[in-house]
Structure formats: C-alpha cells, structure tokens
Amino acid sequence: MATNSSSNQGDRVSTKEQNQTPQAHEIIDVQQVDCCIVGGGPAGVVLSLLLARQGISVMLLEAHRDFDRDFRGDTLQPSAMEIMAEMGLADRLLELPHTKLHSITLRAPDGSVIFSPSFNHLKTHYPYVTVMPQVRFLDFIVGEAKQYPNFQLILGANVQELVEEDSVIRGVQYRGHGGWHEVRAQVTIGADGRHSRLRDLAGLEAVQTSAPMDVLWFRLPRLPEDAEGLNGRIGQGRMTVLLDRGEQWQIAYVIPKGGYQQVRAAGLETLRQNIVEILPEFKERVQQLQDWQQIAFLSVESSYVRRWYRSGLLLIGDAAHVMSPVGGVGINYAIQDAVAAANHLSQPLKNQQVQVSHLAAVQRQRQLPTRFIQAFQSFIQQNLIKSALNNQTFQPPALLKLPILRDIPPRIIGFGLFPPHVQC
Ligand SMILES: Cc1cc2nc3c(=O)[nH]c(=O)nc-3n(C[C@H](O)[C@H](O)[C@H](O)COP(=O)(O)OP(=O)(O)OC[C@H]3O[C@@H](n4cnc5c(N)ncnc54)[C@H](O)[C@@H]3O)c2cc1C
C-alpha cells in the first residue's frame, strides 16, 4: 500500500523554501530559449512536446526530481486520447498498462443503481476513460520530447522569480543544482498548477468559486467479484467515488468543506465505520486502513484567473483555472490548453514575433470551455454532493433517461465545449 502525506495539498512547492528567497542572489548561469515552461504536469509536458517537435527550443522546469506523485488523478478522457491520436501517440500510449472505464455508475448503499451514464454512445475511437497512473503518462510524453535535441528538461528546478524588464516578462530564475539559474525566453509558460507561483509573481489574481467539499483519498484491494469501472456510492449522508485500478480501488471519500480536523479528531476507527456504512462490502478490507499516512487529504478548490497572460507570460492548466475533482476532467483541460497554446504560439515563436495578442488568443479560445465545465462541476457539487452530505435523496433529472439527452453528461465530461485539435 502506497503511503501518502495526510495533508496532501496537491503539488504545492514548499512555500517555506520560497519565502526564504534572498533579495539578491548570485546567478550561476543564464540560458536563452524560445519557450520556458514552468511545471511538468500534463499541461507543461504536452506543450513541451508539441513545441519541441516543431524545432522550437523549449526548456521545461519541474520542481520535483521525478514525476512520481500519487493521488493527482489518473484519468485521460476521450478528448485527451483523440489529441494523443492526432499526435500519432495513442496506439503506443495504450500499450502501457491501463484500464478502461466505459461508464460511471452511481449506486445507493444497498447497491441499487441510481444513475449510470455510459461513454459507449459517444462518437469517438476512444469511448471510455483511460485510467493510467499519471506518472506513466508524463514519463511517456517526456520520453517523446527527449528525442528532440531542442528540448531540455531540468528536474529539481524550483522557479522562484520572474525576470521582468520594462513590464515584459523575459524569463525566470530558479533554484536548482548548485544554486540559482536564469532562463530567458520569448515566452514563459506558467503550467505550475493550482498553487502557481508564477501566477502570484505576475500579480494575476485567482477568483475562488465555491466548493462545498473536501476529499480523502485512499486505496483498498479490489476483488474479482467487485463491480468494474467508475462507481459512485451515495446515501446516508455520505458519498464515495471508486475508481477501478485493476487490483485496487482508488477511493475518494467526500467530506464537508473544512471537516477534516473533525474527521481526524473522531479517529480512524470512526472513519472505518463510516466507510463501511456506505460501502458494506468493504467491511473486512477497510481494516487495512491502519494509519493516517495511508489517507491523503485534498482540499478541494475551484478558481479561475480573469486574465491568463501578461506580456511575455501565459498561464495554462490549473495555474489558470483550478479544477474541482468532479468528473475527473482537470488533466483533460490542462492538455486541451496545451494544444490551444501550441496552435496559437508555434508560428509566432518560429518567427520570433510573439505578441500579447497571441497570448490573449489562447485565453479567448479556452476561457469559455473552462468556465463552462466549472459551472457544470459546481452544479453537480451543489445538487448531488451537497444533498448527499445533507442526507437527502438524490434523483437525476428524469429527462436524462431520454436517449436523445442521456449522452449529455458523458459528452460534457469526455469532451467539454469546443475541444481543440492539434494543428501544428
Ligand atoms: C488529489 C487530486 C486528485 C485529482 N484527480 C483527478 C482525476 O482523477 N482526473 C483529472 O483529470 N484530474 C484530477 N485532478 C486534477 C488534476 O491533477 C489537475 O487538474 C491537473 O494535474 C492539472 O495539470 P497541470 O499540468 O495544469 O498542473 P499540475 O498537474 O498540478 O502540474 C504542475 C506542476 O508544476 C510543478 N511546479 C509547481 N510549482 C513549481 C515551481 N515553482 N517551479 C517548478 N515547478 C513547479 C509541480 O511540481 C507540478 O509537477 C486531481 C487533483 C488532485 C490534487
């Protein structure tokens, strides 16, 4: 069983370290590239590859020393797989170990089905959610990018400063091997996730939207006789989501916003009992939760920045719009942002003529889809999850049983609005 910090806040890079930033520091070396991408999550790695394969010089800076971080989401939605196919990578990606989820089934604690939208009817070569440990996906994409000599990856590079001249962002400074380094670039991309340092440094403020829940994540064994796929269980004032990962279930246990300390104070035995109330078939297996280290806490957030760019700088992925985990779409949107950014920026980068208007075009294309999915997530949170936590019965709108309307939820989750296509 993997162990995890009990206060997992996603991919926050130590603020303690950041706050210790000296006012003046000696720069060991300065490098010049076309595009400096900060953050090796789905957004950063996909954009790196899309630019590198066009001969654009790219430096990808990642604070951690590897890509192996647990409980960050392992779901690739159909549109992400279509993007992989457009890049000529889908077949090889699907050779890596993965599972396919063809439907999402929401059940009552007695196991009866409340709602079960299916991806099978979607018009795509990939009518399922591909579940693959995120580290495998990131390693795969970075492995592709490494084939291009104009791509550089620096791990353990903790970006802490922007280089700004005459109100134009010219690059970044990071603390890494041996001390401080500077990277200068035509464009700097902030793909540094939900706690984006670049967003803060650039003064691009995030607007919080409501998220009435937090989530505990843990893993328990999956038995051959268990259901398959993605299963939600709702009732008795509780909600869980179970993600099929072959021999294990990855389980999200939803708690009210701010309720974590109360859960901790009540103790592990109470938590185990509460889990069994909603998942009675886990009575034996739940005993394997013996330590809070096995349970990762996610403070659910949802936010967006009004302006994704400044001259020389563009935010994409969670840095521009933190996604709630509802629907497991954050990776999809991060990858879609990367595609839109590559489409708009490749030619200007090659011509050495990136204008603010090119950066603005990325936001224009992606803002509505991201705000739309956040509104959808908020609707689910307010109706389904809140009613579950308040011990009310949830019934999906009857209209969604009509064949003509039944594909709307899987379509929204699988593709979203206006999914971009690779044009470069
Ligand atoms: C617990 C949890 C579960 C989730 N489950 C799902 C799911 O099932 N499906 C789904 O689609 N989405 C899920 N998400 C959301 C999903 O992980 C994000 O939406 C997605 O990863 C965003 O991708 P990104 O590339 O924008 O940012 P991230 O994946 O957050 O990557 C940002 C990267 O930037 C690096 N970084 C940060 N600061 C610096 C710095 N100063 N210098 C250098 N590097 C830096 C980080 O180390 C990180 O690698 C989950 C999120 C969490 C926290």
The ligand as an SDF file (V2000), in Angstrom:
LIG
                    3D

 53 58  0  0  0  0  0  0  0  0999 V2000
   -5.7130   14.7850   -5.2580 C   0  0  0  0  0  0  0  0  0  0  0  0
   -6.0870   15.1550   -6.6640 C   0  0  0  0  0  0  0  0  0  0  0  0
   -6.8120   14.2790   -7.4460 C   0  0  0  0  0  0  0  0  0  0  0  0
   -7.1690   14.5970   -8.7420 C   0  0  0  0  0  0  0  0  0  0  0  0
   -7.8530   13.7040   -9.5110 N   0  0  0  0  0  0  0  0  0  0  0  0
   -8.0460   13.9650  -10.8280 C   0  0  0  0  0  0  0  0  0  0  0  0
   -8.5780   12.9710  -11.7120 C   0  0  0  0  0  0  0  0  0  0  0  0
   -8.8990   11.8630  -11.3080 O   0  0  0  0  0  0  0  0  0  0  0  0
   -8.6820   13.2970  -13.0240 N   0  0  0  0  0  0  0  0  0  0  0  0
   -8.3430   14.5170  -13.5190 C   0  0  0  0  0  0  0  0  0  0  0  0
   -8.4750   14.7610  -14.7310 O   0  0  0  0  0  0  0  0  0  0  0  0
   -7.8440   15.4740  -12.7010 N   0  0  0  0  0  0  0  0  0  0  0  0
   -7.6690   15.2100  -11.3830 C   0  0  0  0  0  0  0  0  0  0  0  0
   -7.1070   16.1520  -10.5720 N   0  0  0  0  0  0  0  0  0  0  0  0
   -6.7860   17.4510  -11.1290 C   0  0  0  0  0  0  0  0  0  0  0  0
   -5.5470   17.3400  -11.9790 C   0  0  0  0  0  0  0  0  0  0  0  0
   -4.4940   16.7290  -11.2530 O   0  0  0  0  0  0  0  0  0  0  0  0
   -5.1490   18.7230  -12.4260 C   0  0  0  0  0  0  0  0  0  0  0  0
   -6.2580   19.4190  -12.9720 O   0  0  0  0  0  0  0  0  0  0  0  0
   -4.0690   18.6180  -13.4900 C   0  0  0  0  0  0  0  0  0  0  0  0
   -2.9820   17.8790  -12.9890 O   0  0  0  0  0  0  0  0  0  0  0  0
   -3.6230   19.9900  -13.9080 C   0  0  0  0  0  0  0  0  0  0  0  0
   -2.4910   19.8400  -14.7030 O   0  0  0  0  0  0  0  0  0  0  0  0
   -1.4050   20.9840  -14.7750 P   0  0  0  0  0  0  0  0  0  0  0  0
   -0.3630   20.4900  -15.7020 O   0  0  0  0  0  0  0  0  0  0  0  0
   -2.0690   22.2730  -15.0440 O   0  0  0  0  0  0  0  0  0  0  0  0
   -0.8330   21.1230  -13.2870 O   0  0  0  0  0  0  0  0  0  0  0  0
   -0.2010   20.0470  -12.3090 P   0  0  0  0  0  0  0  0  0  0  0  0
   -0.5140   18.6740  -12.7220 O   0  0  0  0  0  0  0  0  0  0  0  0
   -0.5580   20.4730  -10.9500 O   0  0  0  0  0  0  0  0  0  0  0  0
    1.3520   20.2180  -12.5370 O   0  0  0  0  0  0  0  0  0  0  0  0
    2.0280   21.3580  -12.0780 C   0  0  0  0  0  0  0  0  0  0  0  0
    3.4940   21.0120  -11.9640 C   0  0  0  0  0  0  0  0  0  0  0  0
    4.2090   22.2050  -11.6820 O   0  0  0  0  0  0  0  0  0  0  0  0
    5.2180   21.9130  -10.7390 C   0  0  0  0  0  0  0  0  0  0  0  0
    5.5450   23.1540  -10.0420 N   0  0  0  0  0  0  0  0  0  0  0  0
    4.7670   23.8210   -9.1720 C   0  0  0  0  0  0  0  0  0  0  0  0
    5.4110   24.9300   -8.7430 N   0  0  0  0  0  0  0  0  0  0  0  0
    6.6090   24.9460   -9.3690 C   0  0  0  0  0  0  0  0  0  0  0  0
    7.7130   25.8350   -9.3270 C   0  0  0  0  0  0  0  0  0  0  0  0
    7.7170   26.9290   -8.5660 N   0  0  0  0  0  0  0  0  0  0  0  0
    8.7920   25.5400  -10.0860 N   0  0  0  0  0  0  0  0  0  0  0  0
    8.8050   24.4380  -10.8920 C   0  0  0  0  0  0  0  0  0  0  0  0
    7.7770   23.5630  -10.9480 N   0  0  0  0  0  0  0  0  0  0  0  0
    6.6940   23.8200  -10.2020 C   0  0  0  0  0  0  0  0  0  0  0  0
    4.5900   20.8730   -9.8400 C   0  0  0  0  0  0  0  0  0  0  0  0
    5.5660   20.1110   -9.1590 O   0  0  0  0  0  0  0  0  0  0  0  0
    3.7860   20.0350  -10.8360 C   0  0  0  0  0  0  0  0  0  0  0  0
    4.5200   18.9560  -11.3380 O   0  0  0  0  0  0  0  0  0  0  0  0
   -6.7750   15.8520   -9.2620 C   0  0  0  0  0  0  0  0  0  0  0  0
   -6.0570   16.7480   -8.4870 C   0  0  0  0  0  0  0  0  0  0  0  0
   -5.6940   16.4080   -7.1930 C   0  0  0  0  0  0  0  0  0  0  0  0
   -4.8720   17.3870   -6.3660 C   0  0  0  0  0  0  0  0  0  0  0  0
  1  2  1  0
  2  3  1  0
  2 52  2  0
  3  4  2  0
  4  5  1  0
  4 50  1  0
  5  6  2  0
  6  7  1  0
  6 13  1  0
  7  8  2  0
  7  9  1  0
  9 10  1  0
 10 11  2  0
 10 12  1  0
 12 13  2  0
 13 14  1  0
 14 15  1  0
 14 50  1  0
 15 16  1  0
 16 17  1  0
 16 18  1  0
 18 19  1  0
 18 20  1  0
 20 21  1  0
 20 22  1  0
 22 23  1  0
 23 24  1  0
 24 25  2  0
 24 26  1  0
 24 27  1  0
 27 28  1  0
 28 29  2  0
 28 30  1  0
 28 31  1  0
 31 32  1  0
 32 33  1  0
 33 34  1  0
 33 48  1  0
 34 35  1  0
 35 36  1  0
 35 46  1  0
 36 37  1  0
 36 45  1  0
 37 38  2  0
 38 39  1  0
 39 40  1  0
 39 45  2  0
 40 41  1  0
 40 42  2  0
 42 43  1  0
 43 44  2  0
 44 45  1  0
 46 47  1  0
 46 48  1  0
 48 49  1  0
 50 51  2  0
 51 52  1  0
 52 53  1  0
M  END
$$$$
